[in-house]
Every structure is written in structure tokens, then in C-alpha cells.
């Protein structure tokens, strides 16, 4: 059983937990009195909880993938641990101290832990995929047979292996060049950058409270939020075309270097904008600086969207003379035959060398 990485599902479980934090703050379910935060600040606080839960859950999911754990108990434990950690970070320290002193800590953590258990189990159920039934032993035997057969082997590569109903390829690969993938990757990079920038920008508003001596009107806070999102959308629109160019540039450089890894694409995407600014003498530096992070994200997204393809073999050769089909170091490519009437050239060469 394989548990895939589904970003939207991770965000969905994080959003559910964010709504729980919102309800707990409004209704006083977290052990404190009902909050005096404004409505907008509550929403922003909930979004922060969503982002943190999704990040913690993703890190745990990545660790489980690397270690090979895919059992339901592992994801149930991950969900509970993520929920407890985010709830602890979301709750003020003084309230935790009070609950510990009152002996209510275990019951206080029970509700978010149970919710995390449910969210972890739901994610595992939605992201699981059944493994394809493959005859791995038979495939191994077929691979060895082709490697040992002079008809198939060439420099130790078996090439295309057909076994059962599937085909396998053992040969050089490269990342595909796809226009649609360039467009999608640029949109993903600009969109992700907008989301990140918006979360960081709006998180600064979540500490505003309505007190006795100072008020911060909800419509003023909402106006600032709206203007921040609009400015982010404008920057994303301006950076869209430059990001496409930068990702294409990074892709071509990596193809020339025969690199296909995600790390290589991430580094190339990160460096593409500064290097381009330097090589162009600072032209369009303002837009280029805005495109640094989107270009890195877009390069990673392009590597994911485009996928791999077999490296092309040599182009077909149109031969009109069989004499031309000799190796590049063949002596015939270094000397030309002299044609003279009555073989005069041959007689002259033999006589000069004393050959009869």
C-alpha cells in the first residue's frame, strides 16, 4: 500500500483543524473565556493554525514515506501529534500553566487529539493507492537474461524490457520540454508565492484587539487585508511572464548539463533570476527580484508536471554512397584517392618509391 502526497488533501485537513481553533476561540472551548479578538483577526488566526497544521502534517507524512510506514496507526498518531502541537502553539502560555495547576491538562488535550486522529485516518484513506501487481522476480530474471544475451546488451544497458503486461525502460532519461507545463508551473509558482506572502502579511494583523482604550474597526482591518491581496495579485501578474522565461532558461541549462533531479531544478530556479539580472546589466531588476521565489517554486513544479522522457537516439542518416559509411578516424577520411587517366598517378607514386 502506497500513501501518496496530496497537497490539497493536506491543506483540507489543516483547514478543518483551523475551523476547530476558530470555534474553540469564539466559544471558549479551549478553556479560556470567549476571545475579544475582532472577527477579521479570528479568521486570520484560524488561517495561521491551518497553515501550521498543514506544514507539520506534511513534514510528518514525508518522514513516514521515507521510512516506509503506511499503516493506519502511523497516520492516526501523526494526526494526533500534529493537532496537539498546533493547539499548544495556539494557546497562551499562562492558560497552560493554569490548566496544569488545576490538573485539567489531559482533558484539555483530548478533544484536539481526537480530531487529529480522525483527520490522520481520513487523509490515509483518501491518499492511499493499491500497489500494482507485478512479478518482480520474473522481471529480475528477464532483465538478467537480456543483459546476458548479446542480442540485447550494449554497454551494459538492457534498454526496453517487456515483461507481462508492462514495459520498463533502462536507458538515459531527460526532463520533457512542454509548453503547457511551463504555463502551469509559472501559475503555480506565482500563486504559491502570493499565498505565502499573503499569510505572512495578514498574520501581522492577527494581534489587533478591541480593548477599552483603543479600537481597531473591522472594516479598516478588512481594507488593509484587501489592499494587501490586490497588491500581491498585481505583483504575481507582473512576474508571470518573467517566471516562464526563467523556468525555461533553467530547464535548458539543466538539459545541457543532463540533470533531472528536483534539487537541481530548485537550485537552478532560485539562481535563474539573480544570474539573469547580472548578465543583463541590471535591466528589469525590479521585476527580476520579485520573481526569485516564484521562479524556484515554478521550477520545482515544472519538474513535477513535465516528467521524464527517454533521451533521443542519433538522428537518422541519409546515405547516398556506401563508401561514406566509415568511422570518423578511418584513414579514408584523412586522404583522398587521386584519379588520373591510365593510372598515371599510381605509376608515378610506385616509381618514386622504387616499386615495380
C-alpha positions in Angstrom: 0.0 0.0 0.0 1.4 3.4 -1.0 0.3 6.7 0.6 0.8 9.5 -2.0 1.4 13.1 -1.2 -1.7 15.2 -2.0 -1.2 18.9 -1.2 -4.9 19.8 -1.5 -5.8 17.0 0.9 -3.2 18.1 3.4 -4.5 21.7 3.2 -8.1 20.4 3.6 -7.3 18.6 6.9 -5.4 21.7 8.0 -8.4 23.8 7.2 -10.7 21.6 9.2 -8.4 21.9 12.2 -8.3 25.7 11.6 -12.0 25.9 11.9 -11.8 23.9 15.2 -9.4 26.5 16.5 -11.8 29.3 15.4 -14.7 27.6 17.1 -12.7 27.0 20.2 -11.6 30.6 20.4 -15.1 32.0 19.8 -17.0 29.7 22.2 -14.3 29.4 24.8 -13.9 25.7 24.2 -10.2 25.9 24.8 -10.6 26.5 28.5 -10.5 30.3 28.3 -13.2 32.9 28.2 -14.6 33.8 24.9 -12.0 35.8 23.0 -12.2 39.6 22.4 -10.4 39.4 19.1 -12.2 41.1 16.1 -13.9 38.9 13.6 -11.2 39.5 11.0 -8.4 38.8 13.4 -10.1 35.5 14.3 -10.2 34.4 10.7 -6.5 35.3 10.3 -5.7 33.4 13.4 -7.6 30.4 12.1 -5.7 30.6 8.8 -2.4 30.6 10.7 -3.5 27.5 12.5 -4.4 25.9 9.2 -1.0 26.7 7.6 0.9 25.4 10.7 -1.1 22.2 10.9 -0.6 21.5 7.2 3.1 22.2 7.4 3.6 19.9 10.5 1.4 17.2 8.9 3.3 17.4 5.6 6.7 17.0 7.4 5.4 14.0 9.3 4.0 12.5 6.2 7.3 13.0 4.3 9.1 11.3 7.2 6.7 8.3 7.1 7.1 8.0 3.4 10.9 7.9 3.8 10.8 5.3 6.5 8.2 3.2 4.7 5.5 3.3 7.3 2.0 3.4 5.8 -0.1 1.8 8.5 -3.3 3.5 9.7 -1.8 3.7 13.2 1.1 5.7 11.9 -1.2 8.3 10.3 -3.5 8.3 13.3 -0.5 9.1 15.5 0.7 11.7 13.1 -2.7 13.5 13.1 -2.9 13.4 16.9 0.6 14.7 17.3 0.1 17.5 14.8 -3.1 18.6 16.4 -1.6 18.7 19.9 1.4 20.6 18.7 -0.6 23.2 16.9 -3.0 23.5 19.7 -0.2 24.1 22.2 1.3 26.8 20.0 -2.1 28.4 19.6 -2.9 28.6 23.3 -1.3 31.2 25.5 1.3 30.0 28.0 -0.5 31.4 31.0 -3.5 29.3 30.2 -1.4 26.1 30.0 0.1 26.9 33.4 -3.3 27.4 34.9 -4.6 24.0 33.4 -1.5 22.2 34.7 -2.1 23.7 38.2 -5.8 22.7 38.1 -5.0 19.2 36.8 -7.1 19.6 33.6 -4.3 19.2 31.1 -5.2 15.7 29.9 -8.9 16.5 29.3 -7.9 19.8 27.6 -5.8 17.9 25.0 -8.3 15.2 24.5 -10.6 17.0 22.0 -7.9 18.2 19.6 -6.1 14.9 19.8 -9.3 13.0 18.8 -9.9 15.4 16.0 -6.3 14.9 14.8 -6.8 11.1 14.9 -9.8 11.4 12.6 -8.0 13.8 10.3 -5.0 11.5 10.0 -7.2 8.5 9.3 -9.2 10.4 6.7 -6.0 11.5 4.9 -4.6 8.0 4.8 -7.9 6.7 3.4 -8.1 9.3 0.7 -4.4 9.2 -0.3 -3.8 5.5 -0.3 -3.3 3.6 -3.6 -3.1 -0.1 -4.1 0.2 -1.4 -5.3 0.3 -2.7 -8.9 0.6 -6.5 -9.0 4.0 -7.0 -10.5 6.0 -10.2 -10.9 9.2 -8.7 -9.6 11.1 -11.9 -9.6 10.2 -12.6 -13.2 11.2 -9.1 -14.1 14.5 -9.6 -12.5 15.1 -12.8 -14.4 14.1 -11.2 -17.7 16.5 -8.3 -17.0 19.4 -10.6 -16.3 18.5 -12.6 -19.4 18.7 -9.6 -21.7 21.9 -8.4 -20.1 23.5 -11.7 -20.7 22.2 -12.0 -24.3 24.5 -10.4 -26.9 21.4 -9.6 -28.9 20.1 -7.2 -26.3 23.1 -6.0 -24.4 25.1 -2.9 -25.4 27.4 -1.2 -22.9 25.5 -2.9 -20.0 22.1 -1.4 -20.9 19.1 -3.7 -21.4 17.0 -0.9 -23.0 13.3 -1.6 -23.2 12.2 -4.6 -21.2 8.7 -6.1 -21.8 7.5 -8.4 -19.1 3.9 -9.4 -18.6 1.6 -6.5 -19.5 4.1 -3.8 -18.7 7.1 -2.3 -20.4 10.2 -1.0 -18.5 12.9 1.2 -19.7 16.5 1.1 -18.7 18.3 3.9 -20.5 19.2 7.6 -20.4 16.5 10.0 -19.5 15.9 13.7 -19.6 13.1 16.1 -18.5 10.5 16.8 -21.1 10.1 20.2 -22.8 6.4 21.1 -22.5 4.8 24.5 -23.2 1.7 23.7 -21.1 3.9 22.6 -18.2 5.7 25.9 -18.4 2.4 27.8 -18.2 1.1 25.6 -15.3 4.4 25.8 -13.4 4.6 29.6 -13.7 1.0 29.9 -12.5 1.8 27.5 -9.6 4.9 29.5 -8.7 3.2 32.9 -8.7 0.1 31.5 -6.9 2.2 29.8 -4.2 4.2 33.0 -3.7 1.0 35.0 -3.4 -0.4 32.7 -0.8 2.9 32.7 1.2 3.2 36.5 1.0 -0.5 36.9 2.0 -0.2 34.7 5.0 2.9 36.5 6.3 1.4 39.9 5.6 -2.0 39.2 7.1 -0.6 37.4 10.1 0.7 40.7 11.4 -2.9 41.8 11.8 -3.9 38.9 14.0 -2.7 40.6 17.2 -5.0 43.5 16.9 -7.6 43.5 19.7 -10.5 45.6 20.6 -9.8 47.0 24.1 -11.3 49.6 26.4 -8.9 52.4 25.4 -8.2 51.6 21.7 -10.4 50.3 19.0 -9.5 48.9 15.6 -12.5 48.9 13.3 -13.2 45.7 11.4 -13.7 47.5 8.1 -10.3 49.2 8.5 -8.6 45.9 9.0 -10.5 44.3 6.2 -9.5 47.2 3.9 -5.8 46.6 4.7 -6.2 42.9 4.1 -7.9 43.5 0.7 -5.3 46.0 -0.4 -2.5 43.6 0.5 -4.1 40.8 -1.5 -4.6 43.1 -4.5 -1.0 44.3 -4.5 0.1 40.6 -4.3 -2.1 39.8 -7.3 -0.5 42.7 -9.2 3.0 41.5 -8.4 2.1 37.9 -9.4 0.7 39.2 -12.7 3.8 41.2 -13.5 6.1 38.2 -12.6 4.2 35.6 -14.6 5.9 36.1 -18.0 9.4 36.6 -16.4 8.9 33.4 -14.4 8.1 31.4 -17.6 11.3 32.7 -19.2 13.4 31.9 -16.1 12.0 28.4 -15.8 12.6 27.8 -19.5 16.1 29.1 -19.1 16.8 26.9 -16.1 15.3 23.9 -17.9 17.5 24.4 -21.0 20.7 24.8 -18.9 19.9 21.6 -16.9 19.1 19.7 -20.0 22.5 20.7 -21.4 24.1 19.5 -18.1 22.0 16.3 -18.1 20.5 17.0 -14.7 17.0 15.6 -13.9 16.7 15.8 -10.1 14.3 18.0 -8.1 17.2 19.5 -6.1 18.9 20.6 -9.4 15.7 22.3 -10.6 15.1 24.0 -7.3 18.6 25.5 -7.2 18.5 26.4 -10.9 15.2 28.1 -10.4 16.4 30.0 -7.4 19.6 31.2 -9.2 18.0 31.9 -12.5 16.7 35.4 -11.7 19.8 36.8 -10.0 22.0 35.4 -12.7 19.8 36.9 -15.4 19.9 40.3 -13.7 23.7 40.2 -13.6 24.1 39.1 -17.2 21.7 41.8 -18.5 23.4 44.5 -16.5 20.5 45.1 -14.1 17.8 45.5 -16.7 14.3 44.9 -15.3 15.9 44.2 -11.9 12.7 45.2 -10.0 10.6 42.5 -11.7 13.5 40.1 -11.5 13.8 40.4 -7.8 10.0 39.7 -7.4 10.5 36.6 -9.5 13.2 34.9 -7.3 10.9 32.8 -5.1 8.2 32.2 -7.7 10.9 31.0 -10.2 12.2 28.5 -7.6 8.7 27.1 -6.9 7.8 27.1 -10.6 11.0 25.2 -11.5 10.1 22.5 -8.9 6.5 22.5 -10.2 7.7 22.2 -13.8 9.9 19.2 -12.9 6.8 17.6 -11.4 4.4 18.5 -14.3 6.7 17.7 -17.2 8.1 14.4 -16.1 10.8 12.4 -17.9 11.3 11.1 -21.4 13.9 8.8 -23.0 16.9 10.7 -24.3 16.7 10.7 -28.1 19.0 8.5 -30.1 21.1 9.8 -33.0 19.2 11.2 -36.0 18.6 9.1 -39.0 21.3 9.4 -41.7 20.5 9.6 -45.4 23.4 7.8 -47.1 23.8 8.0 -50.9 27.3 6.4 -51.1 28.3 3.3 -49.2 31.9 4.5 -49.2 30.9 7.2 -46.8 29.9 4.8 -44.1 33.3 4.6 -42.4 34.3 5.7 -38.9 35.4 9.2 -38.1 39.0 8.1 -37.6 39.2 5.9 -40.7 42.2 6.7 -42.9 39.8 7.2 -45.8 38.6 10.4 -44.2 42.2 11.7 -44.0 43.3 11.0 -47.5 41.6 11.3 -50.9 42.1 9.0 -53.8 43.7 10.5 -56.8 42.1 9.7 -60.1 44.2 10.2 -63.3 44.0 8.8 -66.8 45.8 5.5 -67.4 46.6 5.2 -63.7 49.5 7.7 -64.2 49.3 8.8 -60.6 49.8 5.2 -59.3 52.7 4.6 -61.7 54.3 7.8 -60.6 53.9 7.0 -56.9 55.4 3.5 -57.4 58.3 4.7 -59.4 59.2 7.4 -56.8 59.3 4.7 -54.1 61.1 2.2 -56.2 58.2 -0.2 -56.5 57.9 -2.2 -59.7 
